[in-house]
Amino acid sequence: MKRRNEQSLAEAIGGLIEGAGMRERLDEAAFTAAWSEVVGAMIARHTTGLRLRKGILTLHVDSAPLRQEMVYMRGEILARLNERAGHEAVKEVVVR
């Protein structure tokens, strides 16, 4: 049985990460590492500059047709990334 002031190690680490403001940076690193799994290898080869700030994921693509395709995929990308993170890390996807 837990005492009132006891918490699990996962809760303690989570609180430390949140308190230090590191959650977004850790999410960004995880998304960058898993990017090819989320969008596929072909799209991953043509995207750069993945950046997460205040819930807005910004990325750059190297062709106009691919940019248009990515604009249509924003909702799906957002859902996949948030599912992977386990919380609402991304509120908006901006493709440039």
N, C-alpha and C positions, 0 to 999 in steps of 0.2 A: 504494500500500500504506500502511495506517495504522501509525503508530508506536504503541507501547503507551500513551502518555499522550495521544494524540489522540482526539478524539471529534467527531461531527458537530455542527453548530449546533443541530439539533433535540434531540439528546441533552443538550447543554449547557443549553439553555433549559428542557427538561423537568426536569433536575436542579435548576436554580435555582427553578423553580416548586414542586417537591416540598420542597426545603430551606427555602423561606420559608413553607411551609404554605398556599399559595394555591390548590392544586388544587381543593379543595372549593368555594371561592368562585367560581372560574372555571366549574366544572361547574354550579353553581347559576345563574349568569348565562346560560350557554348553554341550560339547560333552560327558564328563564323566557322567553328569546327564541324558542324553538322550541315552546313549550307548545301552541299551537293546531295545529301540524302533528302533534304526538304524539297528542293526544286529540280533535282536531276543534274547529271554531270554536264550536259550540253549547256544548260542555262548558267550553271555555276562557273563554267569557263569564261563566260562573257559578262559576268558581274564582278564589280570591285567596290571597294569603299563601303562595306557594310558597317553601319554605325547606328547605335541605339541611344537616343537621348530623350528623356522625359516621355517615354512610351512611343516615340516616333522612330521607326526603323527607316533609315535612308540608305539607298543603294544606287549604284551607277551601272548602267549597261552600255555596251559599245556599239549598239546598232538601233536605229529607229524602229524597225519592225519588231525586234525583240522587246524594246521598251513598251510598245503598244500591247504586246502579248502579256507582259508582266503587269501592266495596268489592269488588264482583265483578270489576272490571277491574284490580285492583292488580297482579296478576302480569303482565298484558300491558303495562301502563304501565311497570313495572320493567324488563321485557325491552327495550322500545323505547328507554327512556332510556339504559340501559347500552350498547345497540348504538350509539346516537348518540354516546355519550361515548368508546367504544372501550375501555373498561375497566369494572370493577364499581364504579361510583360510587354506586349506590343498592342498599342491601341490604333496605330495607323501605319501604313506602309507607303513610302514615297519613293517613286522610281524616277531617276534622272538620267 
